[in-house]
């Protein structure tokens, strides 16, 4: 007989489960000294804010804030101006426009000097006057008309052409405001700015309603802003 023993039965090996990892997952390595984690990715739906960082528009129908709304404007172009800021800029523009009107008063002394003086009473009890100096009166009228035209030209330059092309009148430059298209962020142009000023002048004749409208408007727009789809944002002062 042989002294060899039969080999001991071995337990069958369990085949690996399909799709199982070959080894245990390794933990995420800790950052080395002086190094941070990889930069955070922007959240879904976020857009680059030109003033730094990412901005996620609030949930509206369609997933985006509607154009001309305050969230849309502030996410793309900058913070919307407050009522107080806009009133201050308007007061500065109004004060600047008064200078030509004050210079119009320089024509009044010429008109007064050219007017005939009272010389007395005639035999019939009628008041008599001296001769009229037509040249002085003409100079006075010319001075008034000249500075009236200067005032109109200044208003057109400041509130239509300058503000339409650059987005800033003198007052808006001082306060740090800019008039832009609420949909694109670009200046609205002289033509639209003229329409805006015209609407503002007509509507403001009713208890200054055009400007006061922004106090209760959700988009902080005046009636004139709504007519041309404009808004006013804050920018660095000139």
GIQUIVEN-V715043 format. One record per helix or strand. SS is the DSSP state (H for helix, E for strand). FROM is the first residue (numbers start at 1). LEN is the number of residues. If there is no record, write none. Layout:
ss=<SS & SS>
from=<FROM & FROM>
len=<LEN & LEN>
This chain:
ss=<E & E & H & E & H & E & E & H & H & E & H & H & H & E>
from=<47 & 54 & 70 & 80 & 83 & 118 & 127 & 134 & 170 & 177 & 190 & 209 & 223 & 230>
len=<2 & 2 & 7 & 1 & 32 & 4 & 3 & 33 & 6 & 5 & 14 & 7 & 6 & 5>
